[in-house]
């Protein structure tokens, strides 16, 4: 019996796919992406905000931070806990993963109390030409922090484009 278990374990190890490796970001530096996005949580309509996403690369590893701008409630929505670990998924890389994002949303009296979401944020990476990051409704949702699966997710949609530096960010 012990031999059968050992043979099965060895066969599983040989047949299993390799563990995914982290993507490599280059060249080292700070990359700023800006654009217009729409956000939604408890309100019945989308709210247009400006998004600045900053990706810092050092030794092939990336972290990121984000901020929203525009009219209320955009300026009150904050991303806390940065810098966020940032990775590329796929071969070639087509998805950007921003891990452990916490989003705090201000109250909009009298109907909407303050709220928050927490989790990983996924977006579509397009590195050809001037790099862009596209957030999609459904794909780029971040779960509600207090009642995931029951309260609405934090939603974001729209595209940000690399605005600095002139050298494009490469993810491989």
C-alpha positions as CSV (number, residue, x, y, z in Angstrom):
1,X,0.0,0.0,0.0
2,X,2.8,2.4,0.9
3,X,4.3,1.8,-2.6
4,X,1.1,2.6,-4.3
5,X,0.8,5.9,-2.4
6,X,4.4,6.7,-3.3
7,X,3.9,5.9,-7.0
8,X,0.7,8.0,-7.1
9,X,2.4,11.0,-5.5
10,X,5.3,10.8,-7.9
11,X,3.0,10.5,-10.9
12,X,1.0,13.6,-9.7
13,X,4.2,15.6,-9.2
14,X,5.3,14.8,-12.7
15,X,1.9,15.5,-14.3
16,X,1.2,18.7,-12.4
17,X,1.9,22.0,-14.3
18,X,4.8,24.1,-13.1
19,X,4.1,26.6,-10.4
20,X,3.4,30.0,-12.0
21,X,6.3,32.5,-11.8
22,X,5.8,36.2,-11.1
23,X,5.9,38.5,-14.1
24,X,9.0,40.7,-14.7
25,X,8.4,44.4,-15.0
26,X,11.0,46.6,-16.7
27,X,12.8,48.9,-16.9
28,X,13.1,50.1,-13.3
29,X,11.4,53.4,-12.6
30,X,8.1,55.0,-11.7
31,X,5.2,54.8,-14.3
32,X,2.2,57.0,-14.1
33,X,-1.1,56.0,-15.8
34,X,-4.0,58.4,-15.9
35,X,-7.5,58.5,-17.3
36,X,-11.2,58.7,-16.8
37,X,-13.0,55.8,-15.1
38,X,-16.5,55.2,-13.7
39,X,-17.0,53.8,-10.2
40,X,-20.0,52.4,-8.5
41,X,-20.9,50.8,-5.1
42,X,-24.2,51.6,-3.4
43,X,-25.4,54.4,-5.7
44,X,-27.7,53.3,-8.5
45,X,-25.7,55.2,-11.2
46,X,-22.0,55.2,-12.2
47,X,-19.9,58.2,-11.1
48,X,-17.1,59.5,-13.4
49,X,-13.7,60.1,-11.7
50,X,-10.1,60.7,-12.7
51,X,-7.8,57.8,-11.8
52,X,-4.1,58.1,-11.3
53,X,-2.3,54.7,-11.0
54,X,1.4,54.8,-10.2
55,X,3.5,51.7,-10.7
56,X,6.9,51.6,-9.1
57,X,9.4,49.0,-10.5
58,X,12.6,47.9,-8.8
59,X,14.6,44.8,-9.8
60,X,11.8,43.5,-12.0
61,X,9.2,43.7,-9.2
62,X,6.3,46.1,-9.1
63,X,4.1,47.8,-6.5
64,X,1.4,50.3,-7.1
65,X,-0.7,53.0,-5.6
66,X,-3.9,54.7,-6.8
67,X,-5.9,57.9,-6.2
68,X,-9.2,59.2,-7.6
69,X,-9.9,62.9,-8.5
70,X,-12.9,64.9,-9.5
71,X,-16.1,66.0,-7.8
72,X,-17.5,64.4,-4.7
73,X,-17.7,61.5,-4.0
74,X,-14.5,60.8,-6.1
75,X,-12.2,62.8,-3.8
76,X,-13.5,61.0,-0.7
77,X,-12.9,57.5,-2.1
78,X,-9.5,56.3,-0.9
79,X,-7.3,53.4,-1.6
80,X,-5.5,52.4,1.6
81,X,-2.7,50.0,2.4
82,X,-0.5,50.9,-0.5
83,X,2.0,50.1,-1.9
84,X,0.1,47.1,-3.4
85,X,1.9,44.1,-4.7
86,X,1.4,44.1,-8.5
87,X,1.8,41.2,-10.9
88,X,1.1,40.3,-14.5
89,X,-0.8,37.1,-15.4
90,X,-0.7,35.1,-18.6
91,X,1.9,34.4,-21.2
92,X,2.1,36.8,-22.8
93,X,0.9,39.0,-19.9
94,X,-2.7,40.2,-20.6
95,X,-4.0,40.7,-17.0
96,X,-2.6,43.1,-14.4
97,X,-3.3,42.0,-10.7
98,X,-3.1,44.5,-7.9
99,X,-3.2,42.6,-4.7
100,X,-4.7,43.5,-1.3
101,X,-6.5,46.7,-2.3
102,X,-8.7,48.3,0.4
103,X,-11.2,50.9,-0.8
104,X,-12.9,53.3,1.6
105,X,-16.1,55.1,0.4
106,X,-17.4,58.2,2.2
107,X,-21.0,58.4,3.4
108,X,-23.5,60.2,1.2
109,X,-26.2,61.3,3.7
110,X,-28.9,60.5,4.3
111,X,-29.3,57.3,2.2
112,X,-25.8,55.9,1.9
113,X,-23.5,55.2,4.9
114,X,-19.8,54.9,4.6
115,X,-18.7,51.6,3.1
116,X,-15.6,49.7,2.1
117,X,-14.3,46.9,-0.2
118,X,-11.2,44.8,0.1
119,X,-9.5,42.3,-2.2
120,X,-7.5,41.9,-5.4
121,X,-8.2,44.1,-8.4
122,X,-7.8,42.7,-11.9
123,X,-7.5,44.7,-15.2
124,X,-6.7,44.1,-18.8
125,X,-3.0,45.0,-19.7
126,X,-2.2,46.2,-23.2
127,X,1.5,46.8,-23.6
128,X,1.6,47.5,-27.3
129,X,2.3,51.1,-28.3
130,X,1.6,53.4,-25.4
131,X,0.6,51.0,-22.5
132,X,-2.9,51.0,-21.2
133,X,-4.8,49.4,-18.3
134,X,-8.5,48.7,-18.9
135,X,-10.8,48.1,-15.9
136,X,-14.0,46.2,-16.8
137,X,-17.3,46.0,-15.0
138,X,-17.5,42.5,-13.6
139,X,-13.8,41.6,-14.1
140,X,-12.5,44.5,-12.1
141,X,-14.9,44.2,-9.1
142,X,-13.5,44.3,-5.6
143,X,-15.6,42.5,-2.9
144,X,-17.4,44.3,-0.2
145,X,-15.3,44.2,3.0
146,X,-18.0,43.6,5.5
147,X,-20.3,41.2,3.7
148,X,-18.7,39.7,0.6
149,X,-21.2,38.1,-1.8
150,X,-24.2,39.9,-0.2
151,X,-23.5,43.6,-0.3
152,X,-22.6,45.2,-3.7
153,X,-19.0,45.0,-4.9
154,X,-16.9,48.1,-5.6
155,X,-17.0,48.4,-9.4
156,X,-14.7,50.3,-11.7
157,X,-14.6,50.6,-15.5
158,X,-12.6,52.6,-17.9
159,X,-9.1,52.9,-19.3
160,X,-5.9,54.6,-18.0
161,X,-3.0,55.3,-20.3
162,X,0.7,55.6,-19.4
163,X,1.5,59.3,-19.3
164,X,5.0,59.3,-17.9
165,X,7.8,58.5,-18.4
166,X,8.3,58.4,-22.2
167,X,9.8,54.9,-22.0
168,X,6.9,52.3,-22.0
169,X,6.5,49.9,-19.1
170,X,7.1,46.3,-20.2
171,X,5.6,43.3,-18.4
172,X,6.8,39.9,-19.4
